Amino acid sequence: MQLGTNLPKVGSYNRAVVLEAIQTSDGISRVQIAARTRLTAQTVSVIVRRLLEEGLVVEAGSAPSRGGKRRTILRVDARAGFAVGVHFDPQEISCVLADLAGRPVTRLRLPVRPEAGPEAVIRQMARAARRILREAEVPDGKVLGVGLACPGPLDGQGVMVSPPRLPGWDQVPIKGLLREHTRFPVTVDNDATAAAIGERWAGIARSTPSFVYLYLGTGIGGGMFLDNQVYRGRSLNAAEFGHITVDPDGPECYCGNRGCVEAVCCPSAIEAALGGTLTHAAICARAAAGEPAERRVIERVAGRLAAAAVSVVNMLDIDLLVLGGPALGEVGEIYREVIATAVSSRPLARRLHAVQVRTSPIAADAAAIGAASLVFHSTYAPRLGTLLSG
């Protein structure tokens, strides 16, 4: 949980801190907000009154009395605003309409034609966004924007820079083009960071100060929060979990190194390990059913992921590691068990504090829900930059 400040000229930051306290709770009183954020009762009262007037927060009954005045419970009004989340994978577009609580209202999945160029695919994204808004009967005035999760690297202006699995997409200004076609504000990030933000906004990491999200999709990536702030790095492309070397003598990775996590653990590598005769989904299903050959391959992949996870835990000293993404398939629990065993027994600080390893409850839709959460996070989340600007 973020801490507020009572210094002058930080009203917007304190407002975001109070809204976060309400959003991450299942109902909270003004007194509890003041205790949690260390803001004065008067400051909390003024901010809450404004949030009520704006319609972002509602009063939802009273807490049981402990001898004094019954305390009014506050909750975010989930219907106060919506965001469209678009996840662009080389093979599929996933689109989600989410309410302010991060809950999906409706979903849509569309295949991407292999021969389709950037302009055609971005128009397809825009049509999908418009379609789910129309089907959900949500007016444009209730839409805060469109969030886009897509393969990186991305520059600070939302331009794709040599995405390795998307030939022909170098220097495509995907953010600007999607904004042009949807006529909504667009927030863009790589798919793994978007998934981490979704987990922070609406998932199991809502009140966890420091966590890493391990995203398993067509490729493998990561996103992280450190001390309650999303960390993107100098070029906005931090947490490339997939390019930690786990097998120095392993196959060459497209990044130029050998034996990267992605090179030995991504779905295509898993398929190749069994001769390319089965799809990744079929391998996962057979491994989960206990088929020996498939189980051995998945356990070997899990061990390599665990080796990288231990390095991350040693480096960042986090509270939580979240596993998510569509490539978890039916073997998410195998991955979780192997990684949890490793991070409980191998990191240097293991005797000082335990690191939880959990599977995201929204693993399959993590990037799309995360994309919608990008909009909410950029609009409402408390950011330290607010205190340093101006």
LODREN-114024 format. One record per residue (C-alpha): x, y, z; residue number from 1. Coordinates in steps of 0.05 Angstrom, whole numbers, padded with zeros to 5 digits. Layout:
BEGIN
+--------+--------+--------+-----+
!      X !      Y !      Z ! pos !
+--------+--------+--------+-----+
!      X !      Y !      Z ! NUM !
...
+--------+--------+--------+-----+
% end
This chain:
BEGIN
+--------+--------+--------+-----+
!      X !      Y !      Z ! pos !
+--------+--------+--------+-----+
!  00000 !  00000 !  00000 !   1 !
!  00025 !  00069 ! -00018 !   2 !
!  00036 !  00122 !  00035 !   3 !
!  00007 !  00191 !  00026 !   4 !
!  00038 !  00258 !  00045 !   5 !
!  00009 !  00320 !  00076 !   6 !
!  00057 !  00368 !  00042 !   7 !
!  00025 !  00422 ! -00001 !   8 !
!  00020 !  00419 ! -00077 !   9 !
!  00011 !  00343 ! -00079 !  10 !
! -00064 !  00340 ! -00082 !  11 !
! -00066 !  00297 ! -00145 !  12 !
! -00019 !  00246 ! -00114 !  13 !
! -00058 !  00242 ! -00049 !  14 !
! -00123 !  00234 ! -00088 !  15 !
! -00092 !  00175 ! -00125 !  16 !
! -00068 !  00145 ! -00059 !  17 !
! -00137 !  00149 ! -00029 !  18 !
! -00170 !  00120 ! -00092 !  19 !
! -00120 !  00063 ! -00092 !  20 !
! -00135 !  00048 ! -00019 !  21 !
! -00209 !  00043 ! -00036 !  22 !
! -00197 !  00004 ! -00101 !  23 !
! -00152 ! -00049 ! -00070 !  24 !
! -00200 ! -00063 ! -00011 !  25 !
! -00266 ! -00100 ! -00009 !  26 !
! -00296 ! -00040 !  00027 !  27 !
! -00261 !  00010 !  00072 !  28 !
! -00280 !  00067 !  00118 !  29 !
! -00251 !  00137 !  00119 !  30 !
! -00218 !  00122 !  00186 !  31 !
! -00185 !  00060 !  00157 !  32 !
! -00161 !  00099 !  00096 !  33 !
! -00128 !  00150 !  00141 !  34 !
! -00094 !  00096 !  00181 !  35 !
! -00070 !  00059 !  00119 !  36 !
! -00045 !  00119 !  00081 !  37 !
! -00022 !  00161 !  00141 !  38 !
! -00060 !  00221 !  00114 !  39 !
! -00098 !  00265 !  00163 !  40 !
! -00172 !  00251 !  00173 !  41 !
! -00188 !  00319 !  00145 !  42 !
! -00148 !  00307 !  00081 !  43 !
! -00182 !  00240 !  00071 !  44 !
! -00250 !  00270 !  00083 !  45 !
! -00239 !  00325 !  00031 !  46 !
! -00213 !  00276 ! -00021 !  47 !
! -00269 !  00225 ! -00010 !  48 !
! -00321 !  00279 ! -00017 !  49 !
! -00292 !  00298 ! -00085 !  50 !
! -00289 !  00225 ! -00107 !  51 !
! -00362 !  00217 ! -00088 !  52 !
! -00381 !  00279 ! -00127 !  53 !
! -00344 !  00253 ! -00188 !  54 !
! -00380 !  00187 ! -00184 !  55 !
! -00317 !  00146 ! -00178 !  56 !
! -00334 !  00122 ! -00108 !  57 !
! -00399 !  00102 ! -00075 !  58 !
! -00421 !  00093 ! -00003 !  59 !
! -00439 !  00020 !  00007 !  60 !
! -00470 !  00010 !  00075 !  61 !
! -00438 !  00012 !  00143 !  62 !
! -00389 ! -00030 !  00182 !  63 !
! -00413 ! -00063 !  00246 !  64 !
! -00407 ! -00016 !  00305 !  65 !
! -00357 ! -00029 !  00361 !  66 !
! -00390 !  00018 !  00409 !  67 !
! -00384 !  00084 !  00371 !  68 !
! -00413 !  00113 !  00309 !  69 !
! -00422 !  00064 !  00252 !  70 !
! -00370 !  00075 !  00198 !  71 !
! -00393 !  00084 !  00126 !  72 !
! -00360 !  00036 !  00077 !  73 !
! -00332 !  00062 !  00011 !  74 !
! -00323 !  00024 ! -00053 !  75 !
! -00302 !  00042 ! -00124 !  76 !
! -00362 !  00046 ! -00171 !  77 !
! -00343 ! -00006 ! -00222 !  78 !
! -00392 !  00023 ! -00273 !  79 !
! -00362 !  00093 ! -00268 !  80 !
! -00316 !  00079 ! -00327 !  81 !
! -00293 !  00027 ! -00376 !  82 !
! -00232 !  00011 ! -00417 !  83 !
! -00220 ! -00033 ! -00478 !  84 !
! -00160 ! -00078 ! -00473 !  85 !
! -00128 ! -00105 ! -00537 !  86 !
! -00074 ! -00158 ! -00536 !  87 !
! -00038 ! -00166 ! -00601 !  88 !
! -00003 ! -00233 ! -00608 !  89 !
!  00029 ! -00254 ! -00674 !  90 !
! -00026 ! -00306 ! -00682 !  91 !
! -00087 ! -00275 ! -00648 !  92 !
! -00120 ! -00211 ! -00626 !  93 !
! -00155 ! -00215 ! -00558 !  94 !
! -00201 ! -00159 ! -00539 !  95 !
! -00233 ! -00147 ! -00470 !  96 !
! -00280 ! -00094 ! -00445 !  97 !
! -00267 ! -00083 ! -00371 !  98 !
! -00301 ! -00042 ! -00318 !  99 !
! -00265 !  00003 ! -00269 ! 100 !
! -00254 ! -00056 ! -00221 ! 101 !
! -00217 ! -00092 ! -00277 ! 102 !
! -00271 ! -00143 ! -00286 ! 103 !
! -00284 ! -00167 ! -00358 ! 104 !
! -00352 ! -00147 ! -00384 ! 105 !
! -00344 ! -00182 ! -00452 ! 106 !
! -00289 ! -00215 ! -00492 ! 107 !
! -00272 ! -00226 ! -00565 ! 108 !
! -00217 ! -00267 ! -00599 ! 109 !
! -00198 ! -00261 ! -00672 ! 110 !
! -00144 ! -00298 ! -00712 ! 111 !
! -00090 ! -00257 ! -00747 ! 112 !
! -00081 ! -00275 ! -00820 ! 113 !
! -00007 ! -00292 ! -00831 ! 114 !
! -00003 ! -00249 ! -00893 ! 115 !
! -00037 ! -00188 ! -00861 ! 116 !
!  00006 ! -00126 ! -00857 ! 117 !
!  00008 ! -00075 ! -00800 ! 118 !
! -00046 ! -00029 ! -00829 ! 119 !
! -00096 ! -00086 ! -00838 ! 120 !
! -00082 ! -00116 ! -00769 ! 121 !
! -00089 ! -00049 ! -00733 ! 122 !
! -00155 ! -00036 ! -00769 ! 123 !
! -00177 ! -00105 ! -00745 ! 124 !
! -00160 ! -00085 ! -00674 ! 125 !
! -00200 ! -00021 ! -00680 ! 126 !
! -00261 ! -00058 ! -00708 ! 127 !
! -00256 ! -00108 ! -00651 ! 128 !
! -00255 ! -00052 ! -00600 ! 129 !
! -00316 ! -00019 ! -00632 ! 130 !
! -00352 ! -00085 ! -00636 ! 131 !
! -00347 ! -00102 ! -00562 ! 132 !
! -00369 ! -00032 ! -00542 ! 133 !
! -00429 ! -00038 ! -00588 ! 134 !
! -00447 ! -00108 ! -00561 ! 135 !
! -00441 ! -00085 ! -00489 ! 136 !
! -00480 ! -00021 ! -00504 ! 137 !
! -00427 !  00023 ! -00470 ! 138 !
! -00428 !  00094 ! -00496 ! 139 !
! -00364 !  00129 ! -00517 ! 140 !
! -00371 !  00178 ! -00460 ! 141 !
! -00360 !  00122 ! -00410 ! 142 !
! -00296 !  00097 ! -00443 ! 143 !
! -00232 !  00122 ! -00412 ! 144 !
! -00190 !  00095 ! -00469 ! 145 !
! -00160 !  00035 ! -00504 ! 146 !
! -00101 ! -00003 ! -00475 ! 147 !
! -00056 ! -00042 ! -00521 ! 148 !
! -00010 ! -00099 ! -00501 ! 149 !
!  00037 ! -00121 ! -00556 ! 150 !
!  00105 ! -00152 ! -00567 ! 151 !
!  00165 ! -00108 ! -00553 ! 152 !
!  00212 ! -00075 ! -00557 ! 153 !
!  00173 ! -00009 ! -00556 ! 154 !
!  00201 !  00061 ! -00554 ! 155 !
!  00172 !  00117 ! -00511 ! 156 !
!  00125 !  00139 ! -00565 ! 157 !
!  00091 !  00072 ! -00576 ! 158 !
!  00132 !  00053 ! -00637 ! 159 !
!  00150 ! -00021 ! -00647 ! 160 !
!  00224 ! -00031 ! -00656 ! 161 !
!  00245 ! -00095 ! -00692 ! 162 !
!  00197 ! -00143 ! -00657 ! 163 !
!  00231 ! -00210 ! -00666 ! 164 !
!  00169 ! -00252 ! -00683 ! 165 !
!  00136 ! -00200 ! -00728 ! 166 !
!  00175 ! -00188 ! -00792 ! 167 !
!  00152 ! -00126 ! -00828 ! 168 !
!  00132 ! -00090 ! -00763 ! 169 !
!  00196 ! -00051 ! -00751 ! 170 !
!  00184 !  00023 ! -00735 ! 171 !
!  00108 !  00015 ! -00738 ! 172 !
!  00076 !  00071 ! -00696 ! 173 !
!  00024 !  00024 ! -00669 ! 174 !
! -00001 !  00070 ! -00614 ! 175 !
! -00014 !  00129 ! -00660 ! 176 !
! -00047 !  00086 ! -00713 ! 177 !
! -00094 !  00052 ! -00664 ! 178 !
! -00112 !  00120 ! -00635 ! 179 !
! -00127 !  00145 ! -00705 ! 180 !
! -00172 !  00085 ! -00721 ! 181 !
! -00209 !  00081 ! -00655 ! 182 !
! -00211 !  00156 ! -00639 ! 183 !
! -00198 !  00140 ! -00566 ! 184 !
! -00136 !  00155 ! -00525 ! 185 !
! -00088 !  00095 ! -00528 ! 186 !
! -00040 !  00070 ! -00475 ! 187 !
!  00010 !  00018 ! -00498 ! 188 !
!  00060 ! -00028 ! -00464 ! 189 !
!  00092 ! -00095 ! -00477 ! 190 !
!  00047 ! -00155 ! -00461 ! 191 !
!  00085 ! -00178 ! -00399 ! 192 !
!  00085 ! -00109 ! -00365 ! 193 !
!  00011 ! -00101 ! -00383 ! 194 !
! -00003 ! -00168 ! -00350 ! 195 !
!  00034 ! -00146 ! -00287 ! 196 !
! -00007 ! -00082 ! -00284 ! 197 !
! -00071 ! -00122 ! -00293 ! 198 !
! -00050 ! -00166 ! -00234 ! 199 !
! -00036 ! -00104 ! -00193 ! 200 !
! -00102 ! -00070 ! -00211 ! 201 !
! -00150 ! -00128 ! -00207 ! 202 !
! -00114 ! -00192 ! -00189 ! 203 !
! -00075 ! -00227 ! -00134 ! 204 !
! -00021 ! -00173 ! -00128 ! 205 !
! -00068 ! -00114 ! -00111 ! 206 !
! -00033 ! -00099 ! -00044 ! 207 !
!  00036 ! -00130 ! -00057 ! 208 !
!  00091 ! -00077 ! -00056 ! 209 !
!  00143 ! -00115 ! -00097 ! 210 !
!  00128 ! -00172 ! -00145 ! 211 !
!  00150 ! -00200 ! -00212 ! 212 !
!  00103 ! -00227 ! -00265 ! 213 !
!  00130 ! -00284 ! -00308 ! 214 !
!  00090 ! -00283 ! -00373 ! 215 !
!  00087 ! -00345 ! -00416 ! 216 !
!  00058 ! -00334 ! -00485 ! 217 !
!  00085 ! -00343 ! -00555 ! 218 !
!  00148 ! -00316 ! -00524 ! 219 !
!  00169 ! -00307 ! -00452 ! 220 !
!  00172 ! -00240 ! -00416 ! 221 !
!  00166 ! -00207 ! -00349 ! 222 !
!  00138 ! -00146 ! -00314 ! 223 !
!  00153 ! -00120 ! -00245 ! 224 !
!  00130 ! -00074 ! -00190 ! 225 !
!  00183 ! -00050 ! -00141 ! 226 !
!  00161 ! -00012 ! -00078 ! 227 !
!  00091 ! -00002 ! -00108 ! 228 !
!  00116 !  00028 ! -00173 ! 229 !
!  00117 ! -00007 ! -00241 ! 230 !
!  00189 ! -00011 ! -00264 ! 231 !
!  00202 ! -00004 ! -00338 ! 232 !
!  00275 !  00012 ! -00342 ! 233 !
!  00315 !  00064 ! -00381 ! 234 !
!  00287 !  00046 ! -00449 ! 235 !
!  00219 !  00023 ! -00422 ! 236 !
!  00237 ! -00050 ! -00436 ! 237 !
!  00259 ! -00077 ! -00368 ! 238 !
!  00244 ! -00147 ! -00341 ! 239 !
!  00263 ! -00187 ! -00403 ! 240 !
!  00257 ! -00252 ! -00363 ! 241 !
!  00260 ! -00292 ! -00428 ! 242 !
!  00332 ! -00271 ! -00442 ! 243 !
!  00364 ! -00296 ! -00378 ! 244 !
!  00414 ! -00350 ! -00398 ! 245 !
!  00398 ! -00418 ! -00366 ! 246 !
!  00437 ! -00463 ! -00414 ! 247 !
!  00502 ! -00432 ! -00439 ! 248 !
!  00511 ! -00489 ! -00488 ! 249 !
!  00438 ! -00487 ! -00511 ! 250 !
!  00408 ! -00465 ! -00577 ! 251 !
!  00420 ! -00396 ! -00605 ! 252 !
!  00367 ! -00345 ! -00588 ! 253 !
!  00344 ! -00291 ! -00636 ! 254 !
!  00373 ! -00239 ! -00588 ! 255 !
!  00443 ! -00264 ! -00605 ! 256 !
!  00456 ! -00303 ! -00540 ! 257 !
!  00452 ! -00377 ! -00529 ! 258 !
!  00408 ! -00418 ! -00482 ! 259 !
!  00360 ! -00361 ! -00463 ! 260 !
!  00298 ! -00379 ! -00425 ! 261 !
!  00256 ! -00364 ! -00486 ! 262 !
!  00300 ! -00406 ! -00532 ! 263 !
!  00291 ! -00468 ! -00489 ! 264 !
!  00223 ! -00457 ! -00455 ! 265 !
!  00176 ! -00424 ! -00505 ! 266 !
!  00120 ! -00465 ! -00537 ! 267 !
!  00157 ! -00477 ! -00602 ! 268 !
!  00218 ! -00503 ! -00563 ! 269 !
!  00173 ! -00550 ! -00525 ! 270 !
!  00143 ! -00576 ! -00590 ! 271 !
!  00212 ! -00585 ! -00619 ! 272 !
!  00235 ! -00625 ! -00558 ! 273 !
!  00184 ! -00678 ! -00578 ! 274 !
!  00200 ! -00678 ! -00651 ! 275 !
!  00147 ! -00629 ! -00673 ! 276 !
!  00094 ! -00682 ! -00677 ! 277 !
!  00047 ! -00651 ! -00625 ! 278 !
!  00022 ! -00581 ! -00613 ! 279 !
!  00040 ! -00544 ! -00549 ! 280 !
! -00031 ! -00550 ! -00524 ! 281 !
! -00031 ! -00625 ! -00536 ! 282 !
!  00036 ! -00634 ! -00500 ! 283 !
!  00010 ! -00595 ! -00440 ! 284 !
! -00054 ! -00636 ! -00437 ! 285 !
! -00015 ! -00701 ! -00441 ! 286 !
!  00035 ! -00678 ! -00388 ! 287 !
! -00021 ! -00659 ! -00341 ! 288 !
! -00051 ! -00728 ! -00352 ! 289 !
!  00015 ! -00760 ! -00331 ! 290 !
!  00042 ! -00783 ! -00398 ! 291 !
!  00116 ! -00797 ! -00383 ! 292 !
!  00151 ! -00767 ! -00444 ! 293 !
!  00110 ! -00703 ! -00443 ! 294 !
!  00115 ! -00697 ! -00367 ! 295 !
!  00191 ! -00702 ! -00371 ! 296 !
!  00195 ! -00646 ! -00422 ! 297 !
!  00150 ! -00600 ! -00382 ! 298 !
!  00188 ! -00615 ! -00317 ! 299 !
!  00254 ! -00599 ! -00352 ! 300 !
!  00225 ! -00533 ! -00377 ! 301 !
!  00199 ! -00518 ! -00307 ! 302 !
!  00268 ! -00530 ! -00279 ! 303 !
!  00298 ! -00480 ! -00327 ! 304 !
!  00245 ! -00429 ! -00310 ! 305 !
!  00260 ! -00442 ! -00237 ! 306 !
!  00334 ! -00428 ! -00247 ! 307 !
!  00318 ! -00360 ! -00277 ! 308 !
!  00267 ! -00346 ! -00223 ! 309 !
!  00319 ! -00358 ! -00168 ! 310 !
!  00364 ! -00306 ! -00202 ! 311 !
!  00307 ! -00256 ! -00204 ! 312 !
!  00290 ! -00268 ! -00131 ! 313 !
!  00364 ! -00260 ! -00110 ! 314 !
!  00370 ! -00196 ! -00149 ! 315 !
!  00305 ! -00161 ! -00130 ! 316 !
!  00286 ! -00190 ! -00062 ! 317 !
!  00212 ! -00191 ! -00080 ! 318 !
!  00150 ! -00213 ! -00042 ! 319 !
!  00113 ! -00251 ! -00097 ! 320 !
!  00125 ! -00285 ! -00164 ! 321 !
!  00063 ! -00291 ! -00207 ! 322 !
!  00058 ! -00340 ! -00265 ! 323 !
!  00011 ! -00324 ! -00321 ! 324 !
! -00001 ! -00322 ! -00396 ! 325 !
! -00037 ! -00367 ! -00445 ! 326 !
!  00022 ! -00416 ! -00451 ! 327 !
!  00012 ! -00440 ! -00380 ! 328 !
! -00042 ! -00484 ! -00408 ! 329 !
! -00058 ! -00544 ! -00365 ! 330 !
!  00012 ! -00548 ! -00334 ! 331 !
!  00010 ! -00484 ! -00293 ! 332 !
!  00010 ! -00524 ! -00228 ! 333 !
!  00072 ! -00564 ! -00250 ! 334 !
!  00109 ! -00500 ! -00264 ! 335 !
!  00085 ! -00469 ! -00199 ! 336 !
!  00107 ! -00528 ! -00156 ! 337 !
!  00177 ! -00533 ! -00187 ! 338 !
!  00189 ! -00458 ! -00183 ! 339 !
!  00161 ! -00452 ! -00113 ! 340 !
!  00208 ! -00508 ! -00089 ! 341 !
!  00267 ! -00472 ! -00120 ! 342 !
!  00253 ! -00403 ! -00092 ! 343 !
!  00240 ! -00431 ! -00023 ! 344 !
!  00306 ! -00469 ! -00020 ! 345 !
!  00358 ! -00434 ! -00063 ! 346 !
!  00357 ! -00357 ! -00056 ! 347 !
!  00406 ! -00325 ! -00008 ! 348 !
!  00353 ! -00291 !  00034 ! 349 !
!  00308 ! -00352 !  00040 ! 350 !
!  00314 ! -00354 !  00116 ! 351 !
!  00295 ! -00281 !  00123 ! 352 !
!  00230 ! -00282 !  00085 ! 353 !
!  00190 ! -00329 !  00041 ! 354 !
!  00173 ! -00312 ! -00031 ! 355 !
!  00104 ! -00334 ! -00053 ! 356 !
!  00095 ! -00366 ! -00122 ! 357 !
!  00024 ! -00363 ! -00148 ! 358 !
! -00012 ! -00375 ! -00213 ! 359 !
! -00054 ! -00318 ! -00239 ! 360 !
! -00128 ! -00332 ! -00237 ! 361 !
! -00134 ! -00294 ! -00303 ! 362 !
! -00075 ! -00328 ! -00336 ! 363 !
! -00106 ! -00341 ! -00404 ! 364 !
! -00132 ! -00269 ! -00412 ! 365 !
! -00076 ! -00237 ! -00372 ! 366 !
! -00049 ! -00191 ! -00427 ! 367 !
! -00118 ! -00168 ! -00451 ! 368 !
! -00143 ! -00152 ! -00381 ! 369 !
! -00076 ! -00122 ! -00367 ! 370 !
! -00083 ! -00078 ! -00429 ! 371 !
! -00149 ! -00050 ! -00402 ! 372 !
! -00116 ! -00040 ! -00335 ! 373 !
! -00062 !  00002 ! -00369 ! 374 !
! -00115 !  00054 ! -00379 ! 375 !
! -00139 !  00053 ! -00307 ! 376 !
! -00068 !  00051 ! -00280 ! 377 !
! -00045 !  00110 ! -00322 ! 378 !
! -00107 !  00150 ! -00304 ! 379 !
! -00114 !  00136 ! -00230 ! 380 !
! -00054 !  00101 ! -00199 ! 381 !
! -00008 !  00141 ! -00153 ! 382 !
!  00059 !  00154 ! -00186 ! 383 !
!  00120 !  00183 ! -00153 ! 384 !
!  00132 !  00225 ! -00215 ! 385 !
!  00072 !  00267 ! -00194 ! 386 !
!  00112 !  00290 ! -00134 ! 387 !
!  00174 !  00307 ! -00175 ! 388 !
!  00141 !  00343 ! -00234 ! 389 !
!  00125 !  00417 ! -00237 ! 390 !
+--------+--------+--------+-----+
% end
